Protein backbone atom coordinates (compact mmCIF):
# COMPACT_ATOMS: atom_id res chain seq x y z
CA UNK A 1 0.00 0.00 0.00
CA UNK A 2 0.90 3.65 -0.25
CA UNK A 3 2.67 5.56 2.49
CA UNK A 4 -0.02 8.26 2.33
CA UNK A 5 -3.82 8.12 2.55
CA UNK A 6 -5.48 6.94 -0.63
CA UNK A 7 -7.58 10.08 -0.97
CA UNK A 8 -4.37 12.09 -1.45
CA UNK A 9 -3.08 9.74 -4.14
CA UNK A 10 -4.33 11.86 -7.08
CA UNK A 11 -2.48 14.93 -5.82
CA UNK A 12 0.71 12.89 -5.51
CA UNK A 13 0.19 11.45 -8.98
CA UNK A 14 -0.16 14.89 -10.46
CA UNK A 15 2.60 16.76 -8.67
CA UNK A 16 5.20 14.07 -7.99
CA UNK A 17 4.32 11.09 -10.18
CA UNK A 18 5.61 8.85 -7.38
CA UNK A 19 2.23 7.25 -6.90
CA UNK A 20 2.63 5.66 -10.32
CA UNK A 21 6.19 4.46 -10.09
CA UNK A 22 5.78 2.53 -6.85
CA UNK A 23 2.11 1.70 -7.16
CA UNK A 24 2.69 -2.03 -7.49
CA UNK A 25 4.17 -2.49 -4.06
CA UNK A 26 0.91 -3.09 -2.28
CA UNK A 27 -1.50 -4.92 -4.52
CA UNK A 28 -0.81 -8.16 -6.23
CA UNK A 29 -4.21 -8.94 -7.39
CA UNK A 30 -7.12 -8.02 -9.11
CA UNK A 31 -8.71 -6.66 -11.91
CA UNK A 32 -7.78 -5.55 -15.35
CA UNK A 33 -6.14 -2.45 -16.71
CA UNK A 34 -7.53 0.91 -17.57
CA UNK A 35 -10.70 1.52 -19.47
CA UNK A 36 -14.32 1.91 -18.60
CA UNK A 37 -15.12 -1.12 -16.46
CA UNK A 38 -18.29 -0.34 -14.46
CA UNK A 39 -18.35 -0.26 -10.68
CA UNK A 40 -18.30 -3.63 -9.00
CA UNK A 41 -21.75 -5.01 -8.18
CA UNK A 42 -21.86 -6.95 -4.93
CA UNK A 43 -24.66 -9.31 -4.00
CA UNK A 44 -24.95 -8.34 -0.36
CA UNK A 45 -27.36 -11.17 0.33
CA UNK A 46 -24.52 -13.57 -0.33
CA UNK A 47 -22.36 -12.27 2.51
CA UNK A 48 -23.84 -10.85 5.65
CA UNK A 49 -27.43 -9.80 6.29
CA UNK A 50 -26.67 -7.09 8.87
CA UNK A 51 -24.48 -3.99 8.83
CA UNK A 52 -21.85 -5.74 10.95
CA UNK A 53 -21.95 -8.79 8.69
CA UNK A 54 -21.53 -6.68 5.53
CA UNK A 55 -18.68 -4.72 7.11
CA UNK A 56 -16.91 -7.97 7.93
CA UNK A 57 -17.33 -9.00 4.29
CA UNK A 58 -15.61 -5.74 3.33
CA UNK A 59 -12.64 -6.53 5.58
CA UNK A 60 -12.44 -10.01 4.05
CA UNK A 61 -12.19 -8.41 0.62
CA UNK A 62 -9.47 -6.04 1.82
CA UNK A 63 -7.46 -9.02 3.05
CA UNK A 64 -7.67 -10.46 -0.46
CA UNK A 65 -6.56 -7.08 -1.81
CA UNK A 66 -9.85 -6.71 -3.68
CA UNK A 67 -10.26 -3.00 -3.09
CA UNK A 68 -13.23 -2.31 -5.35
CA UNK A 69 -15.25 -5.13 -3.82
CA UNK A 70 -14.40 -3.84 -0.35
CA UNK A 71 -15.59 -0.31 -1.19
CA UNK A 72 -18.77 -1.77 -2.68
CA UNK A 73 -19.44 -3.64 0.58
CA UNK A 74 -18.89 -0.46 2.63
CA UNK A 75 -21.42 1.28 0.41
CA UNK A 76 -23.74 -1.71 0.73
CA UNK A 77 -23.57 -1.41 4.52
CA UNK A 78 -24.64 2.23 4.18
CA UNK A 79 -27.48 1.24 1.86
CA UNK A 80 -28.55 -1.37 4.40
CA UNK A 81 -28.93 1.26 7.14
CA UNK A 82 -27.98 4.82 6.27
CA UNK A 83 -28.42 5.92 9.89
CA UNK A 84 -25.98 3.38 11.28
CA UNK A 85 -22.88 5.15 12.64
CA UNK A 86 -20.53 2.34 11.60
CA UNK A 87 -21.91 2.24 8.07
CA UNK A 88 -21.67 6.02 7.69
CA UNK A 89 -18.07 6.27 8.93
CA UNK A 90 -16.73 3.30 6.98
CA UNK A 91 -18.43 4.29 3.72
CA UNK A 92 -17.33 7.91 4.12
CA UNK A 93 -13.67 6.96 4.48
CA UNK A 94 -13.91 4.30 1.76
CA UNK A 95 -15.26 6.84 -0.72
CA UNK A 96 -12.37 9.17 0.00
CA UNK A 97 -10.10 6.34 -1.13
CA UNK A 98 -12.18 5.98 -4.28
CA UNK A 99 -11.30 9.53 -5.38
CA UNK A 100 -8.24 8.09 -7.11
CA UNK A 101 -10.37 6.30 -9.68
CA UNK A 102 -13.10 8.81 -10.36
CA UNK A 103 -13.64 9.16 -14.15
CA UNK A 104 -12.26 12.71 -14.18
CA UNK A 105 -8.98 11.43 -12.73
CA UNK A 106 -8.59 9.10 -15.71
CA UNK A 107 -9.26 12.00 -18.07
CA UNK A 108 -6.78 14.18 -16.19
CA UNK A 109 -3.94 11.67 -16.45
CA UNK A 110 -4.60 10.97 -20.12
CA UNK A 111 -5.40 14.49 -21.36
CA UNK A 112 -2.67 16.35 -19.45
CA UNK A 113 0.09 13.77 -18.96
CA UNK A 114 -0.27 11.51 -21.95
CA UNK A 115 -0.93 8.25 -20.10
CA UNK A 116 -2.43 5.84 -22.59
CA UNK A 117 -4.38 4.14 -19.81
CA UNK A 118 -5.42 4.95 -16.27
CA UNK A 119 -7.65 2.62 -14.23
CA UNK A 120 -11.07 3.48 -12.88
CA UNK A 121 -10.74 0.51 -10.53
CA UNK A 122 -8.76 0.48 -7.29
CA UNK A 123 -7.84 -3.17 -7.89
CA UNK A 124 -5.92 -2.15 -10.99
CA UNK A 125 -4.53 1.13 -9.66
CA UNK A 126 -2.93 -0.52 -6.64
CA UNK A 127 -1.44 -3.32 -8.68
CA UNK A 128 0.93 -3.19 -11.61
CA UNK A 129 -1.59 -4.65 -14.04
CA UNK A 130 -2.25 -1.31 -15.74
CA UNK A 131 1.39 -0.42 -16.15
CA UNK A 132 3.99 -1.30 -18.76
CA UNK A 133 7.45 -2.65 -18.07
CA UNK A 134 10.22 -0.36 -19.21
CA UNK A 135 13.69 -1.78 -18.60
CA UNK A 136 12.56 -3.48 -15.35
CA UNK A 137 10.69 -0.38 -14.02
CA UNK A 138 6.80 -0.20 -13.19
CA UNK A 139 5.70 2.71 -15.07
CA UNK A 140 2.48 4.01 -16.70
CA UNK A 141 2.35 3.48 -20.45
CA UNK A 142 2.78 6.67 -22.45
CA UNK A 143 2.97 7.46 -26.14
CA UNK A 144 5.75 9.83 -27.08
CA UNK A 145 4.64 12.81 -29.21
CA UNK A 146 5.83 12.57 -32.79
CA UNK A 147 7.55 15.95 -32.79
CA UNK A 148 10.19 14.98 -30.21
CA UNK A 149 11.16 12.01 -32.37
CA UNK A 150 11.66 14.08 -35.50
CA UNK A 151 14.65 14.26 -37.82
CA UNK A 152 17.95 14.47 -35.95
CA UNK A 153 16.39 13.94 -32.51
CA UNK A 154 18.80 12.47 -29.96
CA UNK A 155 15.83 10.54 -28.52
CA UNK A 156 14.65 8.77 -31.68
CA UNK A 157 15.96 5.32 -30.82
CA UNK A 158 15.55 5.61 -27.05
CA UNK A 159 11.93 6.72 -27.18
CA UNK A 160 10.90 4.25 -29.84
CA UNK A 161 12.41 1.22 -28.15
CA UNK A 162 9.24 0.43 -26.17
CA UNK A 163 10.11 -2.04 -23.40
CA UNK A 164 13.80 -1.14 -23.51
CA UNK A 165 13.08 2.51 -22.64
CA UNK A 166 14.93 3.51 -19.47
CA UNK A 167 13.35 5.45 -16.62
CA UNK A 168 15.32 8.53 -17.69
CA UNK A 169 13.95 8.34 -21.21
CA UNK A 170 10.45 7.64 -19.88
CA UNK A 171 10.79 10.88 -17.91
CA UNK A 172 11.85 12.71 -21.11
CA UNK A 173 8.78 11.33 -22.82
CA UNK A 174 6.61 12.46 -19.91
CA UNK A 175 8.01 16.00 -20.14
CA UNK A 176 7.29 15.98 -23.87
CA UNK A 177 3.72 14.87 -23.18
CA UNK A 178 3.20 17.60 -20.60
CA UNK A 179 4.43 20.19 -23.11
CA UNK A 180 2.35 18.66 -25.87
CA UNK A 181 -0.87 18.62 -23.88
CA UNK A 182 -0.38 21.87 -21.95
CA UNK A 183 1.33 23.97 -24.60
CA UNK A 184 -0.50 27.14 -23.54
CA UNK A 185 0.41 26.82 -19.87
CA UNK A 186 -1.08 25.11 -16.85
CA UNK A 187 -4.35 26.87 -16.03
CA UNK A 188 -6.52 24.07 -17.36
CA UNK A 189 -4.32 21.41 -15.76
CA UNK A 190 -4.72 22.94 -12.30
CA UNK A 191 -8.44 23.51 -12.87
CA UNK A 192 -8.86 19.84 -13.78
CA UNK A 193 -6.82 18.68 -10.77
CA UNK A 194 -9.15 20.57 -8.43
CA UNK A 195 -12.26 19.39 -10.23
CA UNK A 196 -11.02 15.81 -10.41
CA UNK A 197 -9.83 15.35 -6.82
CA UNK A 198 -12.76 17.17 -5.27
CA UNK A 199 -15.39 15.56 -7.44
CA UNK A 200 -18.14 12.93 -6.98
CA UNK A 201 -16.41 10.65 -4.44
CA UNK A 202 -15.32 13.57 -2.27
CA UNK A 203 -18.78 15.13 -2.37
CA UNK A 204 -20.38 11.78 -1.55
CA UNK A 205 -18.13 11.45 1.51
CA UNK A 206 -19.08 14.96 2.66
CA UNK A 207 -22.80 14.28 2.22
CA UNK A 208 -22.66 11.02 4.12
CA UNK A 209 -20.80 12.47 7.07
CA UNK A 210 -23.56 15.06 7.49
CA UNK A 211 -25.80 12.19 8.61
CA UNK A 212 -23.85 12.19 11.89
CA UNK A 213 -24.20 15.89 12.65
CA UNK A 214 -27.16 15.21 14.94
CA UNK A 215 -25.41 12.44 16.86
CA UNK A 216 -21.88 13.67 17.22
CA UNK A 217 -21.47 11.77 20.46
CA UNK A 218 -21.57 8.42 18.66
CA UNK A 219 -18.15 6.84 18.20
CA UNK A 220 -16.82 3.51 16.97
CA UNK A 221 -13.46 1.75 16.88
CA UNK A 222 -12.23 1.00 13.39
CA UNK A 223 -10.99 -2.39 12.28
CA UNK A 224 -7.14 -2.34 12.40
CA UNK A 225 -6.90 -3.89 8.94
CA UNK A 226 -9.07 -1.12 7.50
CA UNK A 227 -6.85 1.51 9.16
CA UNK A 228 -3.69 -0.08 7.77
CA UNK A 229 -4.98 -0.53 4.24
CA UNK A 230 -6.18 3.06 4.00
CA UNK A 231 -3.02 4.34 5.76
CA UNK A 232 -4.98 6.18 8.41
CA UNK A 233 -2.68 5.56 11.37
CA UNK A 234 -1.41 9.11 11.29
CA UNK A 235 -4.95 10.11 12.26
CA UNK A 236 -6.02 7.30 14.64
CA UNK A 237 -5.58 3.61 15.48
CA UNK A 238 -7.86 0.74 16.48
CA UNK A 239 -7.92 1.93 20.10
CA UNK A 240 -9.19 5.43 19.29
CA UNK A 241 -12.92 6.13 19.37
CA UNK A 242 -13.82 7.62 15.99
CA UNK A 243 -16.92 9.64 15.28
CA UNK A 244 -18.14 12.69 13.42
CA UNK A 245 -15.46 14.99 14.86
CA UNK A 246 -12.53 12.78 13.89
CA UNK A 247 -13.70 12.06 10.35
CA UNK A 248 -14.67 15.71 9.87
CA UNK A 249 -11.08 16.64 10.75
CA UNK A 250 -9.88 14.53 7.81
CA UNK A 251 -12.40 16.13 5.46
CA UNK A 252 -11.42 19.58 6.72
CA UNK A 253 -7.76 18.78 6.07
CA UNK A 254 -8.54 17.78 2.49
CA UNK A 255 -10.56 20.98 2.06
CA UNK A 256 -7.51 22.91 3.25
CA UNK A 257 -5.55 21.29 0.41
CA UNK A 258 -8.25 22.38 -2.02
CA UNK A 259 -8.17 25.95 -0.70
CA UNK A 260 -4.39 26.06 -1.14
CA UNK A 261 -4.65 24.79 -4.71
CA UNK A 262 -7.32 27.41 -5.38
CA UNK A 263 -4.95 30.09 -4.08
CA UNK A 264 -2.40 29.02 -6.71
CA UNK A 265 -5.27 28.82 -9.23
CA UNK A 266 -5.92 32.53 -8.65
CA UNK A 267 -2.66 33.27 -10.50
CA UNK A 268 -2.54 32.97 -14.27
CA UNK A 269 -0.28 30.07 -15.29
CA UNK A 270 -0.85 30.61 -19.01
CA UNK A 271 2.25 31.04 -21.16
CA UNK A 272 3.24 29.89 -24.64
CA UNK A 273 5.26 26.65 -24.57
CA UNK A 274 4.79 25.75 -28.23
CA UNK A 275 8.32 26.87 -29.09
CA UNK A 276 9.66 23.87 -27.14
CA UNK A 277 7.78 21.40 -29.33
CA UNK A 278 10.42 20.33 -31.82
CA UNK A 279 12.86 17.46 -32.29
CA UNK A 280 15.36 17.82 -29.44
CA UNK A 281 18.91 17.43 -30.64
CA UNK A 282 22.34 17.70 -29.05
CA UNK A 283 22.83 21.05 -30.76
CA UNK A 284 21.88 23.69 -28.17
CA UNK A 285 21.66 26.29 -30.93
CA UNK A 286 18.42 24.63 -32.01
CA UNK A 287 16.58 25.56 -28.82
CA UNK A 288 18.17 29.02 -28.86
CA UNK A 289 16.96 29.67 -32.38
CA UNK A 290 13.50 28.46 -31.46
CA UNK A 291 13.50 30.74 -28.42
CA UNK A 292 14.62 33.71 -30.52
CA UNK A 293 11.59 33.23 -32.75
CA UNK A 294 9.18 33.72 -29.83
CA UNK A 295 7.76 37.26 -29.67
CA UNK A 296 8.60 38.96 -26.40
CA UNK A 297 4.89 39.61 -25.87
CA UNK A 298 4.47 35.84 -25.35
CA UNK A 299 7.04 35.65 -22.54
CA UNK A 300 6.61 36.12 -18.75
CA UNK A 301 6.73 39.75 -17.60
CA UNK A 302 5.24 40.77 -20.96
CA UNK A 303 2.28 38.38 -21.04
CA UNK A 304 -0.27 37.56 -18.34
CA UNK A 305 1.81 34.89 -16.60
CA UNK A 306 1.28 34.99 -12.82
CA UNK A 307 -1.10 37.90 -12.99
CA UNK A 308 -4.53 37.72 -11.39
CA UNK A 309 -7.17 35.30 -12.66
CA UNK A 310 -10.29 37.28 -11.98
CA UNK A 311 -12.66 35.93 -9.33
CA UNK A 312 -10.57 32.90 -8.37
CA UNK A 313 -9.17 34.14 -5.05
CA UNK A 314 -12.66 34.33 -3.54
CA UNK A 315 -13.04 30.56 -3.95
CA UNK A 316 -9.82 30.06 -2.02
CA UNK A 317 -10.88 32.38 0.79
CA UNK A 318 -14.29 30.71 1.09
CA UNK A 319 -12.78 27.22 1.30
CA UNK A 320 -10.09 28.29 3.78
CA UNK A 321 -12.85 29.64 6.02
CA UNK A 322 -14.97 26.52 5.54
CA UNK A 323 -12.00 24.27 6.37
CA UNK A 324 -11.11 26.26 9.50
CA UNK A 325 -14.73 26.22 10.63
CA UNK A 326 -14.64 22.45 10.12
CA UNK A 327 -11.63 22.14 12.41
CA UNK A 328 -13.33 24.42 14.91
CA UNK A 329 -16.52 22.36 14.91
CA UNK A 330 -14.56 19.14 15.34
CA UNK A 331 -12.63 20.60 18.26
CA UNK A 332 -15.82 21.81 19.90
CA UNK A 333 -17.25 18.30 19.59
CA UNK A 334 -14.06 16.69 20.88
CA UNK A 335 -13.93 18.71 24.08
CA UNK A 336 -17.49 17.60 24.85
CA UNK A 337 -16.40 13.96 24.83
CA UNK A 338 -15.13 12.02 27.82
CA UNK A 339 -12.52 10.21 25.72
CA UNK A 340 -10.11 13.16 25.55
CA UNK A 341 -7.83 14.32 28.39
CA UNK A 342 -8.43 17.39 30.50
CA UNK A 343 -5.41 19.16 28.99
CA UNK A 344 -7.14 19.21 25.60
CA UNK A 345 -10.30 20.65 27.12
CA UNK A 346 -8.46 23.26 29.19
CA UNK A 347 -7.03 24.81 26.03
CA UNK A 348 -10.41 25.04 24.33
CA UNK A 349 -11.19 28.67 25.12
CA UNK A 350 -7.85 29.95 23.82
CA UNK A 351 -7.69 27.76 20.70
CA UNK A 352 -11.32 28.39 19.82
CA UNK A 353 -10.54 32.10 20.06
CA UNK A 354 -7.71 31.48 17.59
CA UNK A 355 -10.11 29.83 15.17
CA UNK A 356 -12.47 32.80 15.43
CA UNK A 357 -9.66 35.31 14.96
CA UNK A 358 -8.36 33.48 11.89
CA UNK A 359 -11.81 33.21 10.32
CA UNK A 360 -12.47 36.90 10.93
CA UNK A 361 -9.06 37.95 9.59
CA UNK A 362 -9.56 36.02 6.34
CA UNK A 363 -13.13 37.25 5.90
CA UNK A 364 -12.31 40.89 6.60
CA UNK A 365 -8.90 41.01 4.87
CA UNK A 366 -7.39 41.72 8.25
CA UNK A 367 -4.38 40.61 10.30
CA UNK A 368 -3.93 37.43 12.28
CA UNK A 369 -1.80 37.58 15.41
CA UNK A 370 0.03 34.51 16.75
CA UNK A 371 0.79 34.50 20.49
CA UNK A 372 3.80 32.94 22.19
CA UNK A 373 1.57 30.41 23.96
CA UNK A 374 -1.44 29.37 21.87
CA UNK A 375 -2.93 27.27 24.68
CA UNK A 376 -3.41 29.85 27.43
CA UNK A 377 -5.17 33.16 27.92
CA UNK A 378 -7.16 35.03 25.31
CA UNK A 379 -6.17 34.94 21.66
CA UNK A 380 -4.84 38.34 20.55
CA UNK A 381 -6.86 40.34 18.05
CA UNK A 382 -4.48 43.32 18.11
CA UNK A 383 -0.73 43.74 18.43
CA UNK A 384 0.37 43.18 22.03
CA UNK A 385 3.49 42.17 23.96
CA UNK A 386 2.99 38.40 23.72
CA UNK A 387 2.46 38.41 19.94
CA UNK A 388 5.42 36.70 18.25
CA UNK A 389 4.17 36.84 14.65
CA UNK A 390 1.67 38.74 12.52
CA UNK A 391 0.18 37.59 9.23
CA UNK A 392 -1.47 40.17 7.01
CA UNK A 393 -4.15 38.07 5.33
CA UNK A 394 -5.51 41.04 3.45
CA UNK A 395 -2.27 41.16 1.48
CA UNK A 396 -2.00 37.35 1.19
CA UNK A 397 -5.43 37.18 -0.43
CA UNK A 398 -5.11 40.38 -2.45
CA UNK A 399 -5.70 39.46 -6.13
CA UNK A 400 -2.39 39.34 -7.98
CA UNK A 401 -0.39 40.38 -4.90
CA UNK A 402 2.58 38.22 -5.93
CA UNK A 403 2.52 39.05 -9.64
CA UNK A 404 5.95 39.14 -11.30
CA UNK A 405 6.16 42.90 -11.65
CA UNK A 406 5.59 43.25 -7.90
CA UNK A 407 8.12 40.71 -6.68
CA UNK A 408 10.91 41.36 -9.22
CA UNK A 409 12.67 44.59 -10.11
CA UNK A 410 11.48 45.73 -13.53
CA UNK A 411 12.11 48.53 -16.01
CA UNK A 412 9.19 49.51 -18.26
CA UNK A 413 7.70 46.07 -17.72
CA UNK A 414 10.95 44.22 -18.49
CA UNK A 415 12.87 42.27 -15.85
CA UNK A 416 16.05 44.01 -14.71
CA UNK A 417 18.97 41.64 -15.28
CA UNK A 418 22.18 41.57 -13.31
CA UNK A 419 25.60 40.12 -14.00
CA UNK A 420 26.74 37.97 -11.11
CA UNK A 421 30.52 37.73 -10.81
CA UNK A 422 32.41 35.88 -8.11
CA UNK A 423 34.82 38.00 -6.06
CA UNK A 424 38.21 36.61 -5.03
CA UNK A 425 39.10 37.41 -1.44
CA UNK A 426 42.62 38.23 -0.33
CA UNK A 427 41.83 36.38 2.90
CA UNK A 428 41.31 32.86 1.62
CA UNK A 429 39.48 31.78 4.80
CA UNK A 430 36.82 34.41 4.32
CA UNK A 431 33.91 33.93 1.90
CA UNK A 432 33.25 37.03 -0.17
CA UNK A 433 29.85 38.08 -1.46
CA UNK A 434 29.44 37.95 -5.27
CA UNK A 435 29.36 41.22 -7.15
CA UNK A 436 26.10 42.14 -8.88
CA UNK A 437 25.88 44.88 -11.50
CA UNK A 438 22.87 45.93 -13.59
CA UNK A 439 23.18 44.87 -17.20
CA UNK A 440 22.70 47.22 -20.13
CA UNK A 441 23.22 46.76 -23.86
CA UNK A 442 26.45 48.72 -23.64
CA UNK A 443 28.07 46.86 -20.74
CA UNK A 444 26.73 43.35 -21.38
CA UNK A 445 29.76 41.93 -23.21
CA UNK A 446 32.17 43.17 -20.57
CA UNK A 447 30.20 42.22 -17.44
CA UNK A 448 29.02 38.83 -18.65
CA UNK A 449 32.43 37.61 -19.82
CA UNK A 450 32.68 35.43 -16.70
CA UNK A 451 29.30 36.19 -15.20
CA UNK A 452 25.94 34.54 -14.74
CA UNK A 453 22.52 36.05 -15.22
CA UNK A 454 20.58 37.08 -12.11
CA UNK A 455 17.31 38.82 -11.19
CA UNK A 456 16.52 41.03 -8.21
CA UNK A 457 13.69 39.82 -5.98
CA UNK A 458 11.82 42.56 -4.14
CA UNK A 459 11.37 41.21 -0.61
CA UNK A 460 9.04 44.08 0.31
CA UNK A 461 5.78 42.25 -0.54
CA UNK A 462 6.94 39.17 1.38
CA UNK A 463 8.08 41.17 4.39
CA UNK A 464 4.78 43.07 4.42
CA UNK A 465 2.87 39.82 4.92
CA UNK A 466 4.70 39.23 8.22
CA UNK A 467 6.07 42.64 9.20
CA UNK A 468 2.80 44.50 9.10
CA UNK A 469 3.26 47.85 7.34
CA UNK A 470 6.87 47.36 6.22
CA UNK A 471 6.53 46.92 2.46
CA UNK A 472 9.51 49.05 1.49
CA UNK A 473 11.72 47.77 -1.31
CA UNK A 474 14.43 45.39 -0.16
CA UNK A 475 16.17 43.36 -2.84
CA UNK A 476 17.85 39.99 -2.85
CA UNK A 477 19.45 38.45 -5.90
CA UNK A 478 18.38 35.28 -7.64
CA UNK A 479 20.94 33.48 -9.81
CA UNK A 480 18.84 31.99 -12.62
CA UNK A 481 21.70 29.80 -13.82
CA UNK A 482 22.23 31.10 -17.37
CA UNK A 483 25.49 32.22 -18.92
CA UNK A 484 27.02 32.36 -22.39
CA UNK A 485 24.78 32.29 -25.45
CA UNK A 486 21.69 31.31 -23.48
CA UNK A 487 22.01 34.29 -21.15
CA UNK A 488 22.62 36.65 -24.07
CA UNK A 489 19.58 35.36 -25.94
CA UNK A 490 17.37 35.88 -22.89
CA UNK A 491 18.74 39.37 -22.21
CA UNK A 492 18.36 40.46 -25.82
CA UNK A 493 14.81 39.21 -25.97
CA UNK A 494 13.80 41.94 -23.52
CA UNK A 495 16.48 44.46 -24.54
CA UNK A 496 16.92 44.06 -28.33
C-alpha positions, 0 to 999 in steps of 0.5 A: 500500500501507499505511504499516504492516505489513498484520498491524497493519491491523485495529488501525488500522482499529479505533482510528484508522479511517485504514486505511479512508479511505486504503485505495485508495491501493495497490490498483487491482485485483481482486476484488469487495466484501464478503461471503462469497467463499471463499478463492481456489483456486490450481491450483499445477500450472499455475505452478511445480512446485517451492517456488521456482517456486511462490514466484515465482508468488506474486511475479508475483501481487503485481506484479499486485496480486492479494493473495489469489492471492499468499497462496494461492501462499505457502500452496501452497509450504508445502503442497508442502514444509512443511519448506522454510525458504523456504516456512515463512517466506513463508507465515508472513508472508503469513498475518500479512497475511491477519489483516485479512480473517479472518471475525471482522474482518468481524463486528467492523467490521459489528457494532461500527462499523456498516459495511454491508460489509467484505471477506474478501478482500485484493484488495478490502480494498486497493482501493476496490471495497468502499467507497462514494463520499461527496462525493469521499471513499473511505469504508466504506459505513455505514447511519445509525441511525434515531434520529439522524435523528429529528424535528428532527434537524440531521442529517436531510438531511445523513445521508440524502443518500447520495453527497452526505454529507461526510466530517464527516457520515460521521464523525457517522454513524460516531459514531452507529453506535458508540453504537448498537452499543456502547450498554452500553460497550466491553467486548465491542468490545475483547474482539472486537478481541483475538479477531479480530486474534489469531485463525486467521491469527495462530495459523496463522503461529505454528504454522508458524514452530514448524517452524523451531525445530529449524533456527534457523540456516537463513536466507533473503533475502526478495524485495524486492517481497514486503518492499515490498508487506507493508511490512516494511522497518522490520524487514529488507530484501532484503540481510538474512538472515531466519530463525526469529529474525527472524520470531519477533521480529515475532510477539513484537512482535504478541504484545506488542500483544495483551498491552497490549490485554489490560491495558486489557481488565482494566479494565471499560469498561461504562457506559450510553450509551443516553441519547445515542441520540436525534435530535441537534438544535441545542438543547443543552438536549435533551442536558442533559435526556437527561443529567438523566434518567440515574440517577447509579448508571449514571454513572462513579464510581458504576457499575463503569466502569474497575474490575477485570474479574476474571481478565483481568489474568492473561492480560495478564501471561502474554502479556507474559512470553511475548512477552518470552521470544520476544524473548529466544529470538530474541536468543539465536539471533541472537548465535549467527549469524555474520551479526551484528556483534561489538557485538551479541554483546558485549552479550548477557550484559547484555541477556539478564540484562535479559530475565530480570529483566523476566520475573521481575519480572512473574511475581513482582509485583516491581520492574524496575530500569533501568540507565544503560547497558543494554549493559554489566555485570550487569543490576541486580536491586536498587536500586544506584547505576547504576539510573536508573529503577525500575518497580514491576510488582506495582502496574502489574499489580495488578487495578484499580490505576488505578480511578477512585476511586484516581486521582481525589479522591472524597467518599463515592464521588463525584468532588470537583469544583473551580472553575477561575478564571483569575487576573489578574497585576499583572505582565503578563509573568508567567503566574499559576497558575489558582485552584482551589477545591472546589465545594459546593452552597452556593458553586457559583453564586458560584465558577462564575460565570466558572469551569470545572469541574475534577477533582483527579488523585491522582498518588500511584498513578502516582508509586508505579509509578516512585518505588518506595514513594512513593504519598502523595497528590499532586494535579494538576488536570484541566480537563474543559472544562465550564462554564455549564449543562453544568457545573451539570448534571454537578455536580448529578448527583452532588450533588443 
